Amino acid sequence: MTNVEKVNEFLDRAKVFYFLTTDGDKPKGRPFGFRLLDGGKLYFGCGTFKSVYAQLTANPNVEILAVCGNEFMRYDGRVRTVKDDALLDRVRAAMPDIMALYDKNGWEMGLFYLEDGHAEIRGLFEVKEEFDV
């Protein structure tokens, strides 16, 4: 299993994960659930009209936090935005109801992945696994 597959598998088990950005000098976190593993990259998406998108483009250094049972994972890196119609078609297939709402309202889905990523899976008192992604 590749390192990006390990991250995706942990996020599968966690179901919901938290995306951490900054708003100026203030930390901001919000729950995410969607991601798409494609071509060795783990893509995420959110509306380009949302404050989270403005935050991650203003400061691309982000962290994802996921909790599953007595373990948690930190996954950090720098956001790289992507414009790819074929990838967006896969997002439409994965989330047809949400994408229909976006289309109806003329909203754009911003897609991105993390580069130069680093992940650690931790128990309550120890690092269980640490790797670059």
DAKA-V783436 format. One record per pair of residues at least 24 apart in sequence whose C-alpha atoms are under 7 Angstrom apart, sorted by the first residue. I is the first residue (numbers start at 1). J is the second residue. D is the distance in whole Angstrom. If there is no record, write none. Layout:
{{I J D} {I J D}}
This chain:
{{3 133 6} {4 40 7} {4 41 7} {4 42 7} {4 133 6} {11 66 7} {13 68 6} {14 66 6} {14 67 6} {14 68 5} {16 66 7} {17 64 7} {17 65 6} {17 66 4} {18 64 6} {18 65 5} {18 66 6} {19 63 6} {19 64 5} {19 65 7} {20 62 6} {20 63 5} {20 64 6} {21 55 6} {21 56 6} {21 62 5} {22 55 6} {23 55 6} {41 113 7} {42 113 6} {43 111 7} {43 112 5} {43 113 5} {44 111 6} {44 112 5} {44 113 6} {45 109 6} {45 110 5} {45 111 4} {45 112 6} {46 109 6} {46 110 5} {46 111 7} {47 107 7} {47 108 6} {47 109 5} {47 110 6} {48 108 6} {48 109 6} {48 110 5} {70 123 6} {70 124 7} {71 121 7} {71 122 6} {71 123 5} {71 124 7} {72 121 6} {72 122 5} {72 123 7} {73 119 7} {73 120 6} {73 121 4} {73 122 6} {74 119 5} {74 120 5} {74 121 7} {75 117 7} {75 118 6} {75 119 4} {75 120 7} {76 117 5} {76 118 5} {76 119 7} {77 114 5} {77 115 6} {77 116 5} {77 117 4} {77 118 6} {78 114 5} {78 115 5} {78 116 6} {79 112 6} {79 113 6} {79 114 5} {79 115 6} {80 112 5} {80 113 6} {80 114 6} {80 115 7} {81 111 6} {81 112 4} {81 113 7} {82 111 5} {82 112 5} {83 111 7}}
